[in-house]
Amino acid sequence: MYTPKPVDTSDVELSADLLELTEKIAENVHEVWAAGRVAEGWTYGEVRDDEKKTTPCLVPYCELPESEKDYDRNTALESIRLIVTLGYEIKKKD
């Protein structure tokens, strides 16, 4: 049985700039996901239907329910925390 073992990033505190970056990454994560679904033939639908390839999440990020945004935010947040944990620095160009 597979047991997930993500790197512990709980001690990483992110600056306001990196928290802002997290939201931008989350939005892009959604855009990449949506583009992939569209390429696979998925369309917007009131309910998710794997057979018909419809999903209510094929909407702009700003229109997603908070629960869906939180999923993308967590992916972004943990990615940034992992980068910092591994010793990398993220700096914005002037």
CORMO-V695655 format. One record per residue. N is the residue number from 1. RES is the residue in one small letter. PSI is psi as a letter, one per 20 degrees, with the letter a starting at -180 (* if undefined). OMEGA is omega in whole degrees, 0 to 359 (NA if undefined). BURIAL is 1 if it has 16 or more other C-alpha atoms within 10 Angstrom, else 0. Layout:
n->{N & N}
res->{RES & RES}
psi->{PSI & PSI}
omega->{OMEGA & OMEGA}
burial->{BURIAL & BURIAL}
//
This chain:
n->{1 & 2 & 3 & 4 & 5 & 6 & 7 & 8 & 9 & 10 & 11 & 12 & 13 & 14 & 15 & 16 & 17 & 18 & 19 & 20 & 21 & 22 & 23 & 24 & 25 & 26 & 27 & 28 & 29 & 30 & 31 & 32 & 33 & 34 & 35 & 36 & 37 & 38 & 39 & 40 & 41 & 42 & 43 & 44 & 45 & 46 & 47 & 48 & 49 & 50 & 51 & 52 & 53 & 54 & 55 & 56 & 57 & 58 & 59 & 60 & 61 & 62 & 63 & 64 & 65 & 66 & 67 & 68 & 69 & 70 & 71 & 72 & 73 & 74 & 75 & 76 & 77 & 78 & 79 & 80 & 81 & 82 & 83 & 84 & 85 & 86 & 87 & 88 & 89 & 90 & 91 & 92 & 93 & 94}
res->{m & y & t & p & k & p & v & d & t & s & d & v & e & l & s & a & d & l & l & e & l & t & e & k & i & a & e & n & v & h & e & v & w & a & a & g & r & v & a & e & g & w & t & y & g & e & v & r & d & d & e & k & k & t & t & p & c & l & v & p & y & c & e & l & p & e & s & e & k & d & y & d & r & n & t & a & l & e & s & i & r & l & i & v & t & l & g & y & e & i & k & k & k & d}
psi->{p & p & o & p & m & q & p & o & j & h & j & p & p & q & r & h & g & h & h & g & h & g & h & h & g & g & g & h & g & g & g & g & g & g & h & g & g & g & h & j & j & q & r & q & q & h & q & p & o & h & g & i & l & q & q & i & j & m & r & q & g & i & i & q & q & h & h & g & h & h & g & h & g & g & g & g & g & h & g & g & h & g & g & g & h & i & j & q & q & o & p & p & q & *}
omega->{180 & 175 & 180 & 180 & 179 & 176 & 179 & 180 & 187 & 181 & 182 & 175 & 183 & 177 & 178 & 179 & 181 & 175 & 176 & 177 & 179 & 181 & 179 & 177 & 179 & 179 & 180 & 175 & 179 & 181 & 179 & 178 & 182 & 179 & 178 & 179 & 179 & 179 & 178 & 177 & 178 & 176 & 177 & 174 & 181 & 179 & 177 & 178 & 183 & 180 & 181 & 183 & 175 & 179 & 177 & 182 & 176 & 178 & 175 & 182 & 183 & 180 & 179 & 171 & 182 & 180 & 178 & 177 & 180 & 178 & 179 & 178 & 181 & 177 & 180 & 182 & 181 & 176 & 179 & 179 & 178 & 179 & 180 & 180 & 181 & 174 & 178 & 175 & 177 & 181 & 176 & 177 & 179 & NA}
burial->{0 & 0 & 0 & 0 & 0 & 0 & 0 & 0 & 1 & 0 & 0 & 0 & 0 & 0 & 0 & 0 & 0 & 1 & 1 & 0 & 1 & 1 & 1 & 0 & 1 & 1 & 1 & 0 & 1 & 1 & 1 & 0 & 0 & 1 & 0 & 0 & 1 & 0 & 0 & 0 & 0 & 1 & 1 & 0 & 0 & 0 & 0 & 0 & 0 & 0 & 0 & 0 & 1 & 1 & 1 & 0 & 1 & 1 & 0 & 0 & 1 & 0 & 0 & 0 & 0 & 0 & 0 & 0 & 1 & 0 & 0 & 1 & 1 & 0 & 0 & 1 & 1 & 1 & 0 & 1 & 1 & 1 & 0 & 1 & 1 & 0 & 0 & 0 & 0 & 0 & 0 & 0 & 0 & 0}
//
